[in-house]
């Protein structure tokens, strides 16, 4: 199974841990244009700076070109959660929980 995590935190370490637990997994990550590539993932690629529609097209091509089975979006997750793709799209939590976690002030007040 090939899983893609797009632009999140500590993804190289997560990729290493997942593949150590299940050697059949291939974990891919994408990083921002200025992100630092770390060893661990099966593949790492840089995400281009694109507007929403072009970004969705880019994601579709990456899913097809790299035979992705599951996409776990972090960056632009609201956009990608509803996108029709030839793979499963899995969020790490309900969208409202992810929004709360992203809003550090609201999270601290909760």
C-alpha positions in Angstrom: 0.0 0.0 0.0 1.3 3.5 -0.9 0.3 6.4 1.4 0.9 10.0 0.7 1.0 12.7 3.5 1.1 16.2 2.1 2.9 19.0 4.0 2.6 18.2 7.7 4.9 18.1 10.7 7.4 15.4 11.5 6.4 13.4 8.4 9.8 11.8 7.9 9.7 10.3 11.4 6.1 9.2 10.9 7.1 7.6 7.6 10.0 5.7 9.2 7.8 4.5 12.1 5.0 3.3 9.8 7.3 1.4 7.5 9.2 -0.1 10.4 5.8 -1.4 11.8 4.7 -2.7 8.3 7.5 -3.2 5.8 4.9 -3.6 3.0 3.9 0.1 3.3 5.4 2.7 1.1 5.0 6.2 2.6 5.4 9.3 0.5 5.5 12.9 1.7 5.4 16.2 0.0 7.1 19.3 1.4 6.8 23.0 0.7 9.0 24.8 -1.9 11.5 25.7 0.8 11.0 22.7 3.0 13.9 20.5 4.2 14.0 16.9 2.8 14.7 14.3 5.5 15.5 10.7 5.1 12.8 8.2 5.9 9.9 8.3 3.3 9.8 6.1 0.3 9.5 9.2 -1.9 9.6 12.9 -1.1 8.6 15.7 -3.5 8.2 19.4 -3.4 4.7 20.9 -3.7 4.4 23.8 -6.2 2.8 27.1 -5.2 -0.5 26.9 -7.2 -4.0 28.3 -7.0 -6.8 25.9 -5.8 -7.8 24.5 -9.2 -4.3 24.0 -10.5 -3.3 22.4 -7.1 -6.2 19.9 -7.4 -5.0 19.0 -10.9 -1.4 18.6 -9.6 -2.6 16.3 -6.8 -4.6 14.2 -9.2 -1.6 13.7 -11.4 0.6 12.9 -8.4 -1.9 10.3 -7.2 -2.0 8.7 -10.6 1.7 9.0 -11.4 2.8 7.5 -8.1 0.0 4.9 -7.7 -1.1 6.4 -4.4 -3.7 4.3 -2.5 -4.4 6.7 0.4 -3.9 10.4 0.6 -3.8 12.0 4.1 -4.0 15.7 3.5 -2.7 18.3 5.9 -2.2 21.3 3.7 -5.4 22.3 1.9 -7.3 19.5 3.6 -10.7 21.1 3.2 -10.1 21.4 -0.5 -8.8 17.8 -0.9 -11.3 16.2 1.4 -14.1 16.7 -1.2 -12.0 16.1 -4.3 -12.8 13.1 -6.4 -9.6 11.2 -6.7 -8.6 7.6 -7.7 -7.5 6.9 -4.1 -9.0 7.1 -0.6 -8.7 10.4 1.2 -8.4 10.1 4.9 -8.4 13.0 7.4 -6.6 12.6 10.7 -9.7 13.8 12.6 -13.1 15.5 11.9 -12.6 18.8 10.1 -13.8 20.9 13.0 -11.3 19.2 15.3 -8.5 19.9 12.8 -9.6 23.5 12.6 -9.5 23.8 16.4 -6.0 22.3 16.5 -4.8 24.7 13.8 -6.2 27.7 15.8 -3.7 27.7 18.7 -5.6 30.4 20.6 -8.9 28.6 20.4 -7.3 25.3 21.3 -5.7 26.9 24.4 -9.0 28.3 25.5 -10.9 25.0 25.0 
